[in-house]
Amino acid sequence: MNDTMQHHHVTLIPRGNKVTETYELLLQCAKQVSLKKNENGPISWCASYDENKKHFFVDALFPSQEAVEFHQKNLKPILENASELITAPPETIVRHVFSTAP
């Protein structure tokens, strides 16, 4: 498969008492993504929280590998201390996207 678009599904598990702080961190990420979207950011980005599992999920759609790299660099300053809030490095599943759109 030679498609360049990528869907990233990220799972973050907050430490026991760090749910609010992790939520606030993701809000900062959302604001930064919105500010830089026109500079090569993701096509879409959203975060959600599963009350039962106590996990956060982030989904992002990127038009290219260059956009992924831009996005990672863009959020790096915000996420530098994320290990204090989450139990392990985020699990990321990357899927290549195909579309009939031109």
Biopython code that builds the backbone (N, CA, C, O; Angstrom):
import numpy as np
from Bio.PDB.StructureBuilder import StructureBuilder

atoms = [
    (1, "MET", "N", (0.850, -1.172, 0.000)),
    (1, "MET", "CA", (0.000, 0.000, 0.000)),
    (1, "MET", "C", (0.894, 1.233, 0.000)),
    (1, "MET", "O", (1.826, 1.334, 0.798)),
    (2, "ASN", "N", (0.610, 2.154, -0.885)),
    (2, "ASN", "CA", (1.475, 3.303, -1.076)),
    (2, "ASN", "C", (0.785, 4.605, -0.693)),
    (2, "ASN", "O", (1.232, 5.670, -1.118)),
    (3, "ASP", "N", (-0.264, 4.562, 0.077)),
    (3, "ASP", "CA", (-0.988, 5.768, 0.473)),
    (3, "ASP", "C", (-0.179, 6.558, 1.488)),
    (3, "ASP", "O", (0.498, 5.984, 2.341)),
    (4, "THR", "N", (-0.257, 7.889, 1.387)),
    (4, "THR", "CA", (0.554, 8.724, 2.269)),
    (4, "THR", "C", (-0.201, 9.195, 3.501)),
    (4, "THR", "O", (0.423, 9.544, 4.504)),
    (5, "MET", "N", (-1.531, 9.213, 3.452)),
    (5, "MET", "CA", (-2.282, 9.661, 4.626)),
    (5, "MET", "C", (-2.167, 8.625, 5.737)),
    (5, "MET", "O", (-2.122, 7.422, 5.484)),
    (6, "GLN", "N", (-2.120, 9.123, 6.981)),
    (6, "GLN", "CA", (-1.986, 8.233, 8.134)),
    (6, "GLN", "C", (-3.015, 8.588, 9.203)),
    (6, "GLN", "O", (-3.272, 9.763, 9.465)),
    (7, "HIS", "N", (-3.593, 7.570, 9.809)),
    (7, "HIS", "CA", (-4.458, 7.733, 10.975)),
    (7, "HIS", "C", (-3.680, 7.221, 12.179)),
    (7, "HIS", "O", (-3.232, 6.074, 12.193)),
    (8, "HIS", "N", (-3.520, 8.064, 13.181)),
    (8, "HIS", "CA", (-2.839, 7.669, 14.415)),
    (8, "HIS", "C", (-3.878, 7.579, 15.524)),
    (8, "HIS", "O", (-4.649, 8.513, 15.744)),
    (9, "HIS", "N", (-3.890, 6.455, 16.213)),
    (9, "HIS", "CA", (-4.768, 6.236, 17.365)),
    (9, "HIS", "C", (-3.858, 6.021, 18.570)),
    (9, "HIS", "O", (-3.129, 5.031, 18.641)),
    (10, "VAL", "N", (-3.909, 6.953, 19.509)),
    (10, "VAL", "CA", (-2.996, 6.947, 20.655)),
    (10, "VAL", "C", (-3.796, 6.686, 21.926)),
    (10, "VAL", "O", (-4.846, 7.292, 22.140)),
    (11, "THR", "N", (-3.300, 5.788, 22.762)),
    (11, "THR", "CA", (-3.915, 5.492, 24.051)),
    (11, "THR", "C", (-2.997, 5.993, 25.156)),
    (11, "THR", "O", (-1.813, 5.659, 25.195)),
    (12, "LEU", "N", (-3.557, 6.801, 26.056)),
    (12, "LEU", "CA", (-2.809, 7.307, 27.207)),
    (12, "LEU", "C", (-3.515, 6.858, 28.480)),
    (12, "LEU", "O", (-4.721, 7.054, 28.629)),
    (13, "ILE", "N", (-2.772, 6.263, 29.384)),
    (13, "ILE", "CA", (-3.336, 5.792, 30.646)),
    (13, "ILE", "C", (-2.782, 6.679, 31.755)),
    (13, "ILE", "O", (-1.600, 6.588, 32.088)),
    (14, "PRO", "N", (-3.635, 7.545, 32.334)),
    (14, "PRO", "CA", (-3.136, 8.435, 33.378)),
    (14, "PRO", "C", (-2.836, 7.685, 34.673)),
    (14, "PRO", "O", (-3.471, 6.682, 34.997)),
    (15, "ARG", "N", (-1.864, 8.196, 35.390)),
    (15, "ARG", "CA", (-1.602, 7.663, 36.734)),
    (15, "ARG", "C", (-2.865, 7.874, 37.564)),
    (15, "ARG", "O", (-3.670, 8.753, 37.259)),
    (16, "GLY", "N", (-3.038, 7.080, 38.599)),
    (16, "GLY", "CA", (-4.257, 7.055, 39.398)),
    (16, "GLY", "C", (-4.929, 8.380, 39.677)),
    (16, "GLY", "O", (-6.131, 8.521, 39.453)),
    (17, "ASN", "N", (-4.185, 9.346, 40.157)),
    (17, "ASN", "CA", (-4.791, 10.619, 40.551)),
    (17, "ASN", "C", (-4.469, 11.741, 39.568)),
    (17, "ASN", "O", (-4.598, 12.913, 39.923)),
    (18, "LYS", "N", (-4.060, 11.421, 38.359)),
    (18, "LYS", "CA", (-3.618, 12.433, 37.394)),
    (18, "LYS", "C", (-4.579, 12.599, 36.213)),
    (18, "LYS", "O", (-4.177, 13.092, 35.159)),
    (19, "VAL", "N", (-5.829, 12.200, 36.375)),
    (19, "VAL", "CA", (-6.796, 12.304, 35.281)),
    (19, "VAL", "C", (-7.013, 13.766, 34.899)),
    (19, "VAL", "O", (-6.973, 14.100, 33.715)),
    (20, "THR", "N", (-7.239, 14.629, 35.860)),
    (20, "THR", "CA", (-7.482, 16.043, 35.570)),
    (20, "THR", "C", (-6.270, 16.686, 34.915)),
    (20, "THR", "O", (-6.412, 17.443, 33.955)),
    (21, "GLU", "N", (-5.085, 16.394, 35.424)),
    (21, "GLU", "CA", (-3.869, 16.963, 34.848)),
    (21, "GLU", "C", (-3.645, 16.470, 33.421)),
    (21, "GLU", "O", (-3.207, 17.234, 32.562)),
    (22, "THR", "N", (-3.942, 15.204, 33.168)),
    (22, "THR", "CA", (-3.796, 14.659, 31.814)),
    (22, "THR", "C", (-4.809, 15.305, 30.880)),
    (22, "THR", "O", (-4.489, 15.625, 29.735)),
    (23, "TYR", "N", (-6.018, 15.495, 31.364)),
    (23, "TYR", "CA", (-7.052, 16.188, 30.587)),
    (23, "TYR", "C", (-6.580, 17.593, 30.223)),
    (23, "TYR", "O", (-6.708, 18.013, 29.073)),
    (24, "GLU", "N", (-6.038, 18.316, 31.191)),
    (24, "GLU", "CA", (-5.552, 19.675, 30.941)),
    (24, "GLU", "C", (-4.392, 19.678, 29.948)),
    (24, "GLU", "O", (-4.288, 20.581, 29.117)),
    (25, "LEU", "N", (-3.525, 18.680, 30.029)),
    (25, "LEU", "CA", (-2.425, 18.546, 29.078)),
    (25, "LEU", "C", (-2.969, 18.358, 27.658)),
    (25, "LEU", "O", (-2.471, 18.967, 26.712)),
    (26, "LEU", "N", (-3.983, 17.519, 27.518)),
    (26, "LEU", "CA", (-4.568, 17.293, 26.200)),
    (26, "LEU", "C", (-5.282, 18.535, 25.681)),
    (26, "LEU", "O", (-5.313, 18.762, 24.471)),
    (27, "LEU", "N", (-5.851, 19.338, 26.565)),
    (27, "LEU", "CA", (-6.438, 20.612, 26.141)),
    (27, "LEU", "C", (-5.359, 21.545, 25.594)),
    (27, "LEU", "O", (-5.580, 22.227, 24.593)),
    (28, "GLN", "N", (-4.198, 21.580, 26.242)),
    (28, "GLN", "CA", (-3.078, 22.378, 25.731)),
    (28, "GLN", "C", (-2.665, 21.884, 24.349)),
    (28, "GLN", "O", (-2.406, 22.684, 23.450)),
    (29, "CYS", "N", (-2.604, 20.580, 24.185)),
    (29, "CYS", "CA", (-2.258, 20.001, 22.881)),
    (29, "CYS", "C", (-3.283, 20.419, 21.829)),
    (29, "CYS", "O", (-2.913, 20.807, 20.721)),
    (30, "ALA", "N", (-4.564, 20.340, 22.170)),
    (30, "ALA", "CA", (-5.622, 20.704, 21.225)),
    (30, "ALA", "C", (-5.483, 22.158, 20.790)),
    (30, "ALA", "O", (-5.640, 22.472, 19.610)),
    (31, "LYS", "N", (-5.190, 23.039, 21.730)),
    (31, "LYS", "CA", (-5.011, 24.459, 21.393)),
    (31, "LYS", "C", (-3.816, 24.654, 20.475)),
    (31, "LYS", "O", (-3.896, 25.413, 19.508)),
    (32, "GLN", "N", (-2.713, 23.983, 20.761)),
    (32, "GLN", "CA", (-1.510, 24.112, 19.940)),
    (32, "GLN", "C", (-1.743, 23.539, 18.542)),
    (32, "GLN", "O", (-1.291, 24.114, 17.552)),
    (33, "VAL", "N", (-2.439, 22.419, 18.462)),
    (33, "VAL", "CA", (-2.768, 21.825, 17.160)),
    (33, "VAL", "C", (-3.605, 22.810, 16.349)),
    (33, "VAL", "O", (-3.363, 23.000, 15.157)),
    (34, "SER", "N", (-4.584, 23.431, 16.992)),
    (34, "SER", "CA", (-5.444, 24.389, 16.311)),
    (34, "SER", "C", (-4.649, 25.591, 15.802)),
    (34, "SER", "O", (-4.885, 26.067, 14.692)),
    (35, "LEU", "N", (-3.713, 26.080, 16.608)),
    (35, "LEU", "CA", (-2.900, 27.232, 16.211)),
    (35, "LEU", "C", (-2.035, 26.939, 14.995)),
    (35, "LEU", "O", (-1.817, 27.822, 14.165)),
    (36, "LYS", "N", (-1.546, 25.729, 14.880)),
    (36, "LYS", "CA", (-0.583, 25.377, 13.831)),
    (36, "LYS", "C", (-1.193, 24.564, 12.684)),
    (36, "LYS", "O", (-0.470, 24.118, 11.793)),
    (37, "LYS", "N", (-2.507, 24.371, 12.700)),
    (37, "LYS", "CA", (-3.149, 23.499, 11.711)),
    (37, "LYS", "C", (-2.830, 23.916, 10.273)),
    (37, "LYS", "O", (-2.580, 23.057, 9.427)),
    (38, "ASN", "N", (-2.834, 25.200, 9.992)),
    (38, "ASN", "CA", (-2.603, 25.672, 8.628)),
    (38, "ASN", "C", (-1.138, 25.640, 8.223)),
    (38, "ASN", "O", (-0.816, 25.902, 7.064)),
    (39, "GLU", "N", (-0.249, 25.327, 9.151)),
    (39, "GLU", "CA", (1.184, 25.294, 8.847)),
    (39, "GLU", "C", (1.676, 23.889, 8.507)),
    (39, "GLU", "O", (2.881, 23.713, 8.320)),
    (40, "ASN", "N", (0.848, 22.927, 8.420)),
    (40, "ASN", "CA", (1.173, 21.536, 8.092)),
    (40, "ASN", "C", (0.764, 20.609, 9.230)),
    (40, "ASN", "O", (1.368, 19.557, 9.438)),
    (41, "GLY", "N", (-0.255, 21.008, 9.951)),
    (41, "GLY", "CA", (-0.745, 20.170, 11.034)),
    (41, "GLY", "C", (-1.645, 19.062, 10.513)),
    (41, "GLY", "O", (-1.802, 18.905, 9.302)),
    (42, "PRO", "N", (-2.233, 18.297, 11.416)),
    (42, "PRO", "CA", (-3.113, 17.203, 11.000)),
    (42, "PRO", "C", (-4.394, 17.728, 10.358)),
    (42, "PRO", "O", (-4.815, 18.857, 10.613)),
    (43, "ILE", "N", (-4.997, 16.904, 9.533)),
    (43, "ILE", "CA", (-6.287, 17.239, 8.929)),
    (43, "ILE", "C", (-7.351, 17.294, 10.019)),
    (43, "ILE", "O", (-8.218, 18.168, 10.010)),
    (44, "SER", "N", (-7.276, 16.353, 10.956)),
    (44, "SER", "CA", (-8.189, 16.355, 12.103)),
    (44, "SER", "C", (-7.457, 15.812, 13.326)),
    (44, "SER", "O", (-6.509, 15.035, 13.214)),
    (45, "TRP", "N", (-7.923, 16.244, 14.492)),
    (45, "TRP", "CA", (-7.324, 15.830, 15.767)),
    (45, "TRP", "C", (-8.427, 15.897, 16.808)),
    (45, "TRP", "O", (-9.122, 16.908, 16.914)),
    (46, "CYS", "N", (-8.593, 14.833, 17.573)),
    (46, "CYS", "CA", (-9.575, 14.861, 18.657)),
    (46, "CYS", "C", (-9.131, 13.929, 19.772)),
    (46, "CYS", "O", (-8.379, 12.980, 19.553)),
    (47, "ALA", "N", (-9.609, 14.220, 20.963)),
    (47, "ALA", "CA", (-9.282, 13.407, 22.134)),
    (47, "ALA", "C", (-10.581, 13.042, 22.843)),
    (47, "ALA", "O", (-11.563, 13.783, 22.800)),
    (48, "SER", "N", (-10.562, 11.884, 23.495)),
    (48, "SER", "CA", (-11.726, 11.439, 24.256)),
    (48, "SER", "C", (-11.256, 10.701, 25.500)),
    (48, "SER", "O", (-10.082, 10.356, 25.639)),
    (49, "TYR", "N", (-12.212, 10.468, 26.408)),
    (49, "TYR", "CA", (-11.901, 9.785, 27.665)),
    (49, "TYR", "C", (-12.918, 8.683, 27.894)),
    (49, "TYR", "O", (-14.122, 8.916, 27.789)),
    (50, "ASP", "N", (-12.446, 7.495, 28.203)),
    (50, "ASP", "CA", (-13.308, 6.358, 28.519)),
    (50, "ASP", "C", (-13.402, 6.246, 30.037)),
    (50, "ASP", "O", (-12.431, 5.884, 30.701)),
    (51, "GLU", "N", (-14.574, 6.558, 30.580)),
    (51, "GLU", "CA", (-14.794, 6.536, 32.034)),
    (51, "GLU", "C", (-14.589, 5.144, 32.624)),
    (51, "GLU", "O", (-14.097, 5.013, 33.744)),
    (52, "ASN", "N", (-14.963, 4.105, 31.881)),
    (52, "ASN", "CA", (-14.845, 2.740, 32.395)),
    (52, "ASN", "C", (-13.401, 2.266, 32.451)),
    (52, "ASN", "O", (-12.963, 1.711, 33.459)),
    (53, "LYS", "N", (-12.667, 2.483, 31.379)),
    (53, "LYS", "CA", (-11.271, 2.040, 31.325)),
    (53, "LYS", "C", (-10.315, 3.026, 31.983)),
    (53, "LYS", "O", (-9.190, 2.669, 32.334)),
    (54, "LYS", "N", (-10.767, 4.272, 32.150)),
    (54, "LYS", "CA", (-9.923, 5.349, 32.687)),
    (54, "LYS", "C", (-8.742, 5.623, 31.753)),
    (54, "LYS", "O", (-7.623, 5.858, 32.208)),
    (55, "HIS", "N", (-9.006, 5.588, 30.442)),
    (55, "HIS", "CA", (-7.991, 5.847, 29.425)),
    (55, "HIS", "C", (-8.404, 7.053, 28.587)),
    (55, "HIS", "O", (-9.590, 7.293, 28.364)),
    (56, "PHE", "N", (-7.410, 7.802, 28.130)),
    (56, "PHE", "CA", (-7.631, 8.836, 27.131)),
    (56, "PHE", "C", (-7.253, 8.266, 25.769)),
    (56, "PHE", "O", (-6.357, 7.429, 25.655)),
    (57, "PHE", "N", (-7.947, 8.732, 24.751)),
    (57, "PHE", "CA", (-7.645, 8.335, 23.376)),
    (57, "PHE", "C", (-7.504, 9.591, 22.533)),
    (57, "PHE", "O", (-8.291, 10.528, 22.663)),
    (58, "VAL", "N", (-6.511, 9.605, 21.678)),
    (58, "VAL", "CA", (-6.318, 10.700, 20.737)),
    (58, "VAL", "C", (-6.306, 10.099, 19.340)),
    (58, "VAL", "O", (-5.623, 9.109, 19.079)),
    (59, "ASP", "N", (-7.068, 10.712, 18.452)),
    (59, "ASP", "CA", (-7.085, 10.294, 17.052)),
    (59, "ASP", "C", (-6.694, 11.479, 16.188)),
    (59, "ASP", "O", (-7.213, 12.583, 16.354)),
    (60, "ALA", "N", (-5.779, 11.240, 15.268)),
    (60, "ALA", "CA", (-5.328, 12.291, 14.361)),
    (60, "ALA", "C", (-5.195, 11.718, 12.960)),
    (60, "ALA", "O", (-4.796, 10.569, 12.774)),
    (61, "LEU", "N", (-5.535, 12.541, 11.984)),
    (61, "LEU", "CA", (-5.411, 12.165, 10.581)),
    (61, "LEU", "C", (-4.410, 13.108, 9.927)),
    (61, "LEU", "O", (-4.576, 14.327, 9.959)),
    (62, "PHE", "N", (-3.379, 12.534, 9.339)),
    (62, "PHE", "CA", (-2.294, 13.312, 8.740)),
    (62, "PHE", "C", (-2.257, 13.095, 7.233)),
    (62, "PHE", "O", (-2.463, 11.975, 6.764)),
    (63, "PRO", "N", (-1.994, 14.169, 6.461)),
    (63, "PRO", "CA", (-1.920, 14.025, 5.009)),
    (63, "PRO", "C", (-0.613, 13.407, 4.520)),
    (63, "PRO", "O", (-0.541, 12.919, 3.392)),
    (64, "SER", "N", (0.431, 13.427, 5.371)),
    (64, "SER", "CA", (1.748, 12.944, 4.929)),
    (64, "SER", "C", (2.643, 12.669, 6.132)),
    (64, "SER", "O", (2.327, 13.062, 7.255)),
    (65, "GLN", "N", (3.749, 11.999, 5.890)),
    (65, "GLN", "CA", (4.743, 11.762, 6.937)),
    (65, "GLN", "C", (5.336, 13.089, 7.412)),
    (65, "GLN", "O", (5.654, 13.239, 8.592)),
    (66, "GLU", "N", (5.484, 14.043, 6.507)),
    (66, "GLU", "CA", (6.007, 15.361, 6.882)),
    (66, "GLU", "C", (5.083, 16.040, 7.892)),
    (66, "GLU", "O", (5.550, 16.702, 8.819)),
    (67, "ALA", "N", (3.781, 15.876, 7.713)),
    (67, "ALA", "CA", (2.821, 16.450, 8.657)),
    (67, "ALA", "C", (2.931, 15.774, 10.023)),
    (67, "ALA", "O", (2.793, 16.433, 11.054)),
    (68, "VAL", "N", (3.177, 14.470, 10.035)),
    (68, "VAL", "CA", (3.374, 13.744, 11.298)),
    (68, "VAL", "C", (4.583, 14.321, 12.028)),
    (68, "VAL", "O", (4.513, 14.611, 13.222)),
    (69, "GLU", "N", (5.678, 14.483, 11.314)),
    (69, "GLU", "CA", (6.908, 15.008, 11.919)),
    (69, "GLU", "C", (6.716, 16.436, 12.417)),
    (69, "GLU", "O", (7.197, 16.783, 13.497)),
    (70, "PHE", "N", (6.017, 17.273, 11.641)),
    (70, "PHE", "CA", (5.719, 18.638, 12.071)),
    (70, "PHE", "C", (4.900, 18.617, 13.358)),
    (70, "PHE", "O", (5.187, 19.360, 14.297)),
    (71, "HIS", "N", (3.886, 17.766, 13.395)),
    (71, "HIS", "CA", (2.996, 17.659, 14.555)),
    (71, "HIS", "C", (3.772, 17.222, 15.802)),
    (71, "HIS", "O", (3.587, 17.789, 16.879)),
    (72, "GLN", "N", (4.626, 16.230, 15.659)),
    (72, "GLN", "CA", (5.412, 15.751, 16.799)),
    (72, "GLN", "C", (6.334, 16.850, 17.322)),
    (72, "GLN", "O", (6.474, 17.019, 18.534)),
    (73, "LYS", "N", (6.953, 17.585, 16.428)),
    (73, "LYS", "CA", (7.828, 18.694, 16.827)),
    (73, "LYS", "C", (7.011, 19.809, 17.483)),
    (73, "LYS", "O", (7.457, 20.416, 18.457)),
    (74, "ASN", "N", (5.836, 20.073, 16.960)),
    (74, "ASN", "CA", (4.950, 21.109, 17.472)),
    (74, "ASN", "C", (4.514, 20.825, 18.913)),
    (74, "ASN", "O", (4.415, 21.747, 19.722)),
    (75, "LEU", "N", (4.254, 19.556, 19.235)),
    (75, "LEU", "CA", (3.753, 19.209, 20.569)),
    (75, "LEU", "C", (4.849, 18.810, 21.552)),
    (75, "LEU", "O", (4.580, 18.668, 22.745)),
    (76, "LYS", "N", (6.056, 18.630, 21.082)),
    (76, "LYS", "CA", (7.140, 18.160, 21.949)),
    (76, "LYS", "C", (7.305, 19.008, 23.212)),
    (76, "LYS", "O", (7.432, 18.436, 24.295)),
    (77, "PRO", "N", (7.311, 20.353, 23.127)),
    (77, "PRO", "CA", (7.479, 21.140, 24.361)),
    (77, "PRO", "C", (6.364, 20.903, 25.389)),
    (77, "PRO", "O", (6.609, 20.954, 26.594)),
    (78, "ILE", "N", (5.162, 20.650, 24.920)),
    (78, "ILE", "CA", (4.036, 20.413, 25.826)),
    (78, "ILE", "C", (4.142, 19.036, 26.473)),
    (78, "ILE", "O", (3.796, 18.869, 27.643)),
    (79, "LEU", "N", (4.618, 18.054, 25.718)),
    (79, "LEU", "CA", (4.614, 16.662, 26.178)),
    (79, "LEU", "C", (5.894, 16.222, 26.871)),
    (79, "LEU", "O", (6.001, 15.069, 27.287)),
    (80, "GLU", "N", (6.867, 17.116, 27.004)),
    (80, "GLU", "CA", (8.156, 16.733, 27.587)),
    (80, "GLU", "C", (8.036, 16.090, 28.965)),
    (80, "GLU", "O", (8.788, 15.168, 29.281)),
    (81, "ASN", "N", (7.113, 16.558, 29.779)),
    (81, "ASN", "CA", (6.975, 16.027, 31.137)),
    (81, "ASN", "C", (5.745, 15.137, 31.301)),
    (81, "ASN", "O", (5.283, 14.916, 32.420)),
    (82, "ALA", "N", (5.221, 14.631, 30.203)),
    (82, "ALA", "CA", (4.003, 13.815, 30.258)),
    (82, "ALA", "C", (4.200, 12.531, 31.047)),
    (82, "ALA", "O", (3.233, 11.980, 31.573)),
    (83, "SER", "N", (5.428, 12.046, 31.140)),
    (83, "SER", "CA", (5.663, 10.790, 31.868)),
    (83, "SER", "C", (5.299, 10.909, 33.345)),
    (83, "SER", "O", (5.087, 9.897, 34.013)),
    (84, "GLU", "N", (5.225, 12.130, 33.856)),
    (84, "GLU", "CA", (4.793, 12.332, 35.242)),
    (84, "GLU", "C", (3.290, 12.088, 35.395)),
    (84, "GLU", "O", (2.803, 11.842, 36.499)),
    (85, "LEU", "N", (2.564, 12.159, 34.279)),
    (85, "LEU", "CA", (1.109, 12.045, 34.321)),
    (85, "LEU", "C", (0.581, 10.691, 33.873)),
    (85, "LEU", "O", (-0.491, 10.267, 34.305)),
    (86, "ILE", "N", (1.323, 10.013, 33.015)),
    (86, "ILE", "CA", (0.816, 8.755, 32.467)),
    (86, "ILE", "C", (1.669, 7.578, 32.925)),
    (86, "ILE", "O", (2.833, 7.738, 33.291)),
    (87, "THR", "N", (1.061, 6.387, 32.897)),
    (87, "THR", "CA", (1.715, 5.207, 33.479)),
    (87, "THR", "C", (2.814, 4.620, 32.612)),
    (87, "THR", "O", (3.725, 3.974, 33.129)),
    (88, "ALA", "N", (2.746, 4.832, 31.309)),
    (88, "ALA", "CA", (3.738, 4.268, 30.382)),
    (88, "ALA", "C", (3.754, 5.130, 29.132)),
    (88, "ALA", "O", (2.862, 5.956, 28.942)),
    (89, "PRO", "N", (4.748, 4.953, 28.282)),
    (89, "PRO", "CA", (4.712, 5.700, 27.020)),
    (89, "PRO", "C", (3.402, 5.416, 26.287)),
    (89, "PRO", "O", (2.923, 4.282, 26.295)),
    (90, "PRO", "N", (2.821, 6.434, 25.655)),
    (90, "PRO", "CA", (1.562, 6.215, 24.943)),
    (90, "PRO", "C", (1.697, 5.123, 23.889)),
    (90, "PRO", "O", (2.717, 5.021, 23.206)),
    (91, "GLU", "N", (0.666, 4.322, 23.770)),
    (91, "GLU", "CA", (0.625, 3.297, 22.724)),
    (91, "GLU", "C", (0.023, 3.941, 21.483)),
    (91, "GLU", "O", (-1.085, 4.476, 21.531)),
    (92, "THR", "N", (0.747, 3.890, 20.381)),
    (92, "THR", "CA", (0.278, 4.490, 19.136)),
    (92, "THR", "C", (0.112, 3.414, 18.070)),
    (92, "THR", "O", (1.023, 2.631, 17.803)),
    (93, "ILE", "N", (-1.062, 3.398, 17.476)),
    (93, "ILE", "CA", (-1.333, 2.516, 16.345)),
    (93, "ILE", "C", (-1.425, 3.405, 15.110)),
    (93, "ILE", "O", (-2.213, 4.350, 15.079)),
    (94, "VAL", "N", (-0.627, 3.107, 14.099)),
    (94, "VAL", "CA", (-0.613, 3.882, 12.862)),
    (94, "VAL", "C", (-1.229, 3.033, 11.759)),
    (94, "VAL", "O", (-0.843, 1.885, 11.537)),
    (95, "ARG", "N", (-2.194, 3.629, 11.079)),
    (95, "ARG", "CA", (-2.820, 2.952, 9.938)),
    (95, "ARG", "C", (-2.724, 3.871, 8.722)),
    (95, "ARG", "O", (-2.961, 5.075, 8.825)),
    (96, "HIS", "N", (-2.380, 3.306, 7.591)),
    (96, "HIS", "CA", (-2.373, 4.085, 6.355)),
    (96, "HIS", "C", (-3.800, 4.167, 5.841)),
    (96, "HIS", "O", (-4.562, 3.203, 5.915)),
    (97, "VAL", "N", (-4.144, 5.326, 5.321)),
    (97, "VAL", "CA", (-5.517, 5.622, 4.939)),
    (97, "VAL", "C", (-5.626, 5.658, 3.418)),
    (97, "VAL", "O", (-4.759, 6.205, 2.736)),
    (98, "PHE", "N", (-6.685, 5.078, 2.903)),
    (98, "PHE", "CA", (-6.950, 5.190, 1.471)),
    (98, "PHE", "C", (-8.287, 5.883, 1.291)),
    (98, "PHE", "O", (-9.168, 5.797, 2.146)),
    (99, "SER", "N", (-8.424, 6.562, 0.181)),
    (99, "SER", "CA", (-9.617, 7.348, -0.063)),
    (99, "SER", "C", (-9.877, 7.410, -1.560)),
    (99, "SER", "O", (-8.957, 7.252, -2.362)),
    (100, "THR", "N", (-11.120, 7.638, -1.933)),
    (100, "THR", "CA", (-11.448, 7.831, -3.341)),
    (100, "THR", "C", (-11.431, 9.304, -3.709)),
    (100, "THR", "O", (-11.609, 9.658, -4.875)),
    (101, "ALA", "N", (-11.216, 10.166, -2.718)),
    (101, "ALA", "CA", (-11.167, 11.608, -2.982)),
    (101, "ALA", "C", (-9.922, 11.942, -3.800)),
    (101, "ALA", "O", (-8.875, 11.319, -3.622)),
    (102, "PRO", "N", (-10.033, 12.931, -4.703)),
    (102, "PRO", "CA", (-8.862, 13.289, -5.526)),
    (102, "PRO", "C", (-7.737, 13.889, -4.721)),
    (102, "PRO", "O", (-6.695, 14.235, -5.278)),
]
sb = StructureBuilder()
sb.init_structure("model")
sb.init_model(0)
sb.init_chain("A")
sb.init_seg("    ")
for serial, (resi, resn, name, xyz) in enumerate(atoms, 1):
    if name == "N":
        sb.init_residue(resn, " ", resi, " ")
    sb.init_atom(name, np.array(xyz, "f"), 0.0, 1.0, " ", f" {name:<3s}", serial, name[0])
structure = sb.get_structure()
